[in-house]
Amino acid sequence: MPNTKSAKKRLRQSEKRRLRNRHYKGQMRSFVKRARQAIEAGDWEAAEELLRRAYKAIDKAASKGVIHKNNAARKKARLMAFYNRARAHTQMGPS
């Protein structure tokens, strides 16, 4: 436990930030997961909408400093690559 007044305040601040960060990170993970599930199911209209929402959640987390901007860029690139591979695979047909 903190002893000094400033350490007590720092504890309060860090707890508040931890909870806020957890919210943005959880929201981001949820949208990414839902988008991936829609892509795997082949529901392209829902997948495109969920991709937009996932991108927004990722960008928001990055802007709040919850994740690094390069981490956000990597997540978006991998998600779009997954979508493009799945879309190309269904258009060609499974071999």
Secondary structure, 3 states (H helix, E strand, C coil): CCCCHHHHHHHHHHHHHHHHHHHHHHHHHHHHHHHHHHHHHCCHHHHHHHHHHHHHHHHHHHHCCCCCHHHHHHHHHHHHHHHHHHHHHHHHCCC
